Amino acid sequence: MKLPLDLVPATLLRRYKRFLADVELADGSVITAHVANPGAMIGLQAPGARVWLSKPPSKTRKLPFSWELIEADFGNGPELVGVNTMHPNAIVAEALANNAIPELAGYDIIRREVKYGAASRVDFLLEHPSRPPCYVEVKNVHMMRQPGLAEFPDSVTARGARHLDELAAMVAAGARAVMLFVVQIGSSTAFALARDIDPAYGRAFDKARAADVEAIAYTCQIDHGSIVLAGRVPIQP
């Protein structure tokens, strides 16, 4: 997935009210940028951090800039981390179109935002005439509390737990279901659940896995021009 070519560098001053961040531009001016991330962003909101912003062409936005990347150091040296939780679906859509996810290859039809469950929309529904439908939920991962280990979630997510229950229901109905964790941290070598942050999500995950919901995690390669899936990383118990 390509990022805008004209990303604007800035210095983070503070992130607040979840969706707002004050940043200082190179000319010394201070602006407020939109933060497309409802999570706690643990380790990714230290004042003074170097960040990069995009400026979508919309003329109706109240905040013209969006926060895209941050330079963070999790113990392996500075690296770029994607903080925009709107991007993983686009990253996965591109990868599916290019058959870059072997575990999800071989489907003829790829549909997005399809209604399922009680009142939800699955991120991707993969279909093939001779195979059961495959329901794929995508979760963004951007937390790392120890070098190499990416974790999800970074805050309580009742919605995420509900999605796991609904995926399990699809398996019970004869479909295939996959939870895909997209790690926007290139140095990640493994993935684990942050059970201390949301024990209920951990229990829902275990229940879903016992019901044959599949789980896979992919890390990303990130630079100032693009974010693409890089490779699968193991999921720790």
ROVEXNU-625720 format. One record per residue (C-alpha): residue number from 1; chain; x, y, z negated. Coordinates in Angstrom, 3 decimals, m for minus. Layout:
- seq,mol,X,Y,Z
- NUM,A,X,Y,Z;
...
***
This chain:
- seq,mol,X,Y,Z
- 1,A,0.000,0.000,0.000;
- 2,A,1.474,3.310,1.062;
- 3,A,1.504,6.243,m1.325;
- 4,A,1.069,9.810,m0.082;
- 5,A,4.255,11.048,1.571;
- 6,A,4.266,14.296,m0.372;
- 7,A,4.345,13.094,m3.985;
- 8,A,5.075,16.019,m6.292;
- 9,A,7.614,15.502,m9.113;
- 10,A,6.776,16.912,m12.534;
- 11,A,7.523,16.584,m16.245;
- 12,A,4.873,15.129,m18.536;
- 13,A,3.868,17.412,m21.397;
- 14,A,0.934,15.483,m22.849;
- 15,A,m1.820,13.058,m21.918;
- 16,A,m5.160,13.556,m23.654;
- 17,A,m8.870,12.744,m23.448;
- 18,A,m7.797,9.625,m21.517;
- 19,A,m8.223,11.175,m18.086;
- 20,A,m6.199,14.371,m18.418;
- 21,A,m2.478,15.125,m18.459;
- 22,A,m0.674,18.442,m18.665;
- 23,A,2.519,18.489,m16.600;
- 24,A,5.170,21.034,m15.737;
- 25,A,6.083,21.432,m12.075;
- 26,A,9.557,22.190,m10.763;
- 27,A,8.787,25.923,m10.578;
- 28,A,7.903,26.012,m14.289;
- 29,A,4.148,26.250,m13.830;
- 30,A,1.904,24.029,m15.951;
- 31,A,m1.091,22.242,m14.445;
- 32,A,m3.593,19.617,m15.547;
- 33,A,m3.654,16.405,m13.502;
- 34,A,m6.272,13.677,m13.344;
- 35,A,m5.270,10.365,m14.965;
- 36,A,m6.972,7.426,m13.235;
- 37,A,m6.336,5.155,m16.205;
- 38,A,m8.764,4.569,m19.103;
- 39,A,m6.300,2.509,m21.156;
- 40,A,m4.025,3.457,m24.032;
- 41,A,m0.978,3.649,m21.720;
- 42,A,1.300,2.419,m24.502;
- 43,A,4.890,3.427,m23.776;
- 44,A,3.899,5.522,m20.764;
- 45,A,2.959,8.907,m22.176;
- 46,A,6.076,10.241,m23.879;
- 47,A,6.479,14.003,m23.463;
- 48,A,9.405,14.821,m21.216;
- 49,A,9.001,11.778,m18.964;
- 50,A,9.444,12.276,m15.248;
- 51,A,6.218,11.701,m13.310;
- 52,A,4.974,11.979,m9.737;
- 53,A,1.642,13.354,m8.591;
- 54,A,m0.448,13.066,m5.452;
- 55,A,m2.737,15.745,m4.072;
- 56,A,m5.731,14.159,m2.333;
- 57,A,m7.234,16.242,0.493;
- 58,A,m10.648,16.641,m1.173;
- 59,A,m11.741,20.258,m1.599;
- 60,A,m14.396,19.432,m4.201;
- 61,A,m12.131,17.966,m6.889;
- 62,A,m11.906,19.968,m10.105;
- 63,A,m8.333,18.747,m10.595;
- 64,A,m6.387,18.770,m7.325;
- 65,A,m3.554,16.513,m8.538;
- 66,A,m3.579,12.860,m9.622;
- 67,A,m0.877,11.137,m11.679;
- 68,A,0.569,8.202,m9.717;
- 69,A,3.971,7.135,m11.088;
- 70,A,6.131,7.524,m14.170;
- 71,A,9.787,6.756,m14.755;
- 72,A,10.077,4.509,m17.813;
- 73,A,12.788,2.456,m19.467;
- 74,A,11.701,m0.809,m21.081;
- 75,A,15.249,m1.870,m21.872;
- 76,A,16.474,m2.686,m18.370;
- 77,A,17.149,0.887,m17.250;
- 78,A,14.838,3.498,m15.702;
- 79,A,12.254,2.256,m13.243;
- 80,A,9.069,3.457,m11.597;
- 81,A,5.759,2.273,m13.028;
- 82,A,2.371,2.700,m11.374;
- 83,A,m0.245,4.175,m13.701;
- 84,A,m3.177,4.601,m11.305;
- 85,A,m5.600,1.758,m12.062;
- 86,A,m7.445,2.414,m8.809;
- 87,A,m4.534,1.053,m6.763;
- 88,A,m4.395,m2.680,m7.599;
- 89,A,m7.526,m3.459,m5.558;
- 90,A,m6.024,m1.732,m2.523;
- 91,A,m2.714,m3.533,m3.114;
- 92,A,m4.501,m6.885,m3.272;
- 93,A,m6.677,m6.118,m0.234;
- 94,A,m3.554,m5.445,1.817;
- 95,A,m1.881,m8.610,0.524;
- 96,A,m4.950,m10.738,1.300;
- 97,A,m5.130,m9.347,4.824;
- 98,A,m1.479,m10.282,5.324;
- 99,A,m1.823,m13.736,3.677;
- 100,A,0.784,m12.592,1.151;
- 101,A,m0.872,m14.410,m1.766;
- 102,A,m0.409,m18.134,m1.045;
- 103,A,m2.851,m19.150,m3.786;
- 104,A,m5.615,m17.172,m2.038;
- 105,A,m4.761,m17.838,1.611;
- 106,A,m6.890,m19.695,4.150;
- 107,A,m10.211,m17.868,3.824;
- 108,A,m11.938,m16.475,6.914;
- 109,A,m13.955,m13.746,5.251;
- 110,A,m12.848,m11.230,2.608;
- 111,A,m15.594,m9.146,1.032;
- 112,A,m15.191,m6.483,m1.633;
- 113,A,m17.418,m5.316,m4.485;
- 114,A,m19.983,m8.104,m4.134;
- 115,A,m22.729,m8.312,m6.753;
- 116,A,m22.548,m11.341,m9.033;
- 117,A,m23.274,m12.362,m12.589;
- 118,A,m25.746,m10.430,m14.708;
- 119,A,m24.886,m6.908,m13.567;
- 120,A,m21.359,m6.921,m12.176;
- 121,A,m19.518,m6.666,m8.890;
- 122,A,m16.618,m8.998,m8.186;
- 123,A,m13.544,m7.297,m6.757;
- 124,A,m13.158,m9.821,m3.935;
- 125,A,m15.256,m12.679,m2.617;
- 126,A,m13.334,m15.004,m0.298;
- 127,A,m15.293,m17.304,1.989;
- 128,A,m14.665,m20.152,4.422;
- 129,A,m17.196,m22.498,6.062;
- 130,A,m15.580,m25.629,4.642;
- 131,A,m14.524,m24.372,1.213;
- 132,A,m16.367,m23.208,m1.910;
- 133,A,m16.546,m19.417,m2.251;
- 134,A,m13.741,m17.905,m4.298;
- 135,A,m14.476,m15.070,m6.743;
- 136,A,m11.426,m12.928,m7.534;
- 137,A,m11.255,m10.348,m10.314;
- 138,A,m8.253,m7.999,m10.349;
- 139,A,m6.806,m6.419,m13.477;
- 140,A,m4.133,m3.736,m13.572;
- 141,A,m1.175,m4.316,m15.899;
- 142,A,1.188,m1.518,m16.910;
- 143,A,2.218,m2.315,m20.494;
- 144,A,5.594,m3.731,m21.520;
- 145,A,6.539,m3.839,m25.194;
- 146,A,9.601,m6.051,m24.775;
- 147,A,11.926,m6.226,m21.774;
- 148,A,10.578,m8.336,m18.950;
- 149,A,7.235,m9.263,m20.565;
- 150,A,4.190,m7.517,m19.116;
- 151,A,1.019,m7.594,m21.219;
- 152,A,m2.721,m7.010,m20.830;
- 153,A,m4.841,m5.394,m22.125;
- 154,A,m3.423,m2.235,m23.688;
- 155,A,m6.769,m1.433,m25.328;
- 156,A,m9.975,m3.259,m26.210;
- 157,A,m11.900,m4.238,m23.073;
- 158,A,m15.356,m5.699,m23.629;
- 159,A,m15.943,m5.334,m19.887;
- 160,A,m12.903,m7.490,m19.170;
- 161,A,m14.163,m10.221,m21.490;
- 162,A,m17.545,m10.151,m19.762;
- 163,A,m15.868,m10.612,m16.396;
- 164,A,m14.162,m13.747,m17.687;
- 165,A,m17.500,m15.170,m18.828;
- 166,A,m19.030,m14.409,m15.437;
- 167,A,m16.144,m16.063,m13.591;
- 168,A,m16.655,m19.167,m15.718;
- 169,A,m20.328,m19.163,m14.744;
- 170,A,m19.358,m19.099,m11.072;
- 171,A,m17.145,m22.160,m11.558;
- 172,A,m19.998,m23.941,m13.304;
- 173,A,m22.147,m23.174,m10.245;
- 174,A,m19.631,m24.854,m7.953;
- 175,A,m17.473,m21.933,m6.850;
- 176,A,m13.798,m21.204,m7.379;
- 177,A,m12.848,m18.266,m9.617;
- 178,A,m9.515,m16.521,m10.085;
- 179,A,m8.323,m13.815,m12.469;
- 180,A,m5.482,m11.947,m10.758;
- 181,A,m3.261,m9.707,m12.901;
- 182,A,m1.368,m7.089,m10.874;
- 183,A,1.685,m5.865,m12.781;
- 184,A,2.784,m2.406,m11.678;
- 185,A,6.206,m2.887,m13.299;
- 186,A,8.906,m4.259,m11.034;
- 187,A,11.150,m5.600,m13.816;
- 188,A,8.503,m7.930,m15.238;
- 189,A,9.529,m11.580,m15.262;
- 190,A,6.595,m12.967,m17.245;
- 191,A,3.058,m12.058,m18.289;
- 192,A,1.161,m12.596,m21.539;
- 193,A,m2.065,m11.516,m23.161;
- 194,A,m1.824,m8.816,m25.807;
- 195,A,m3.897,m10.823,m28.236;
- 196,A,m3.040,m8.514,m31.113;
- 197,A,m4.652,m5.582,m29.303;
- 198,A,m7.841,m7.383,m28.222;
- 199,A,m8.365,m10.787,m29.881;
- 200,A,m11.828,m11.085,m28.302;
- 201,A,m10.343,m10.840,m24.812;
- 202,A,m7.833,m13.518,m25.737;
- 203,A,m10.620,m15.844,m26.848;
- 204,A,m12.622,m15.124,m23.693;
- 205,A,m9.540,m15.858,m21.578;
- 206,A,m8.944,m19.195,m23.307;
- 207,A,m12.609,m20.134,m22.886;
- 208,A,m12.533,m19.216,m19.197;
- 209,A,m9.350,m21.189,m18.589;
- 210,A,m10.923,m24.213,m20.290;
- 211,A,m13.824,m23.812,m17.849;
- 212,A,m11.354,m24.032,m14.912;
- 213,A,m11.098,m20.336,m14.133;
- 214,A,m7.650,m19.888,m12.577;
- 215,A,m5.243,m17.161,m13.675;
- 216,A,m2.272,m15.812,m11.731;
- 217,A,m0.013,m12.806,m12.230;
- 218,A,1.970,m10.933,m9.594;
- 219,A,4.499,m8.197,m10.091;
- 220,A,4.944,m5.269,m7.710;
- 221,A,7.765,m3.608,m5.844;
- 222,A,7.441,0.131,m6.369;
- 223,A,9.146,3.140,m4.832;
- 224,A,8.093,6.697,m4.071;
- 225,A,6.520,5.624,m0.801;
- 226,A,4.667,2.400,m1.509;
- 227,A,3.492,m0.252,m3.966;
- 228,A,3.329,m3.860,m2.733;
- 229,A,2.998,m7.265,m4.353;
- 230,A,6.439,m8.751,m4.900;
- 231,A,6.105,m12.218,m6.396;
- 232,A,4.323,m14.422,m8.868;
- 233,A,5.415,m14.441,m12.513;
- 234,A,4.562,m17.117,m15.105;
- 235,A,1.777,m16.587,m17.614;
- 236,A,2.788,m17.373,m21.165;
- 237,A,0.301,m19.121,m23.486;
***
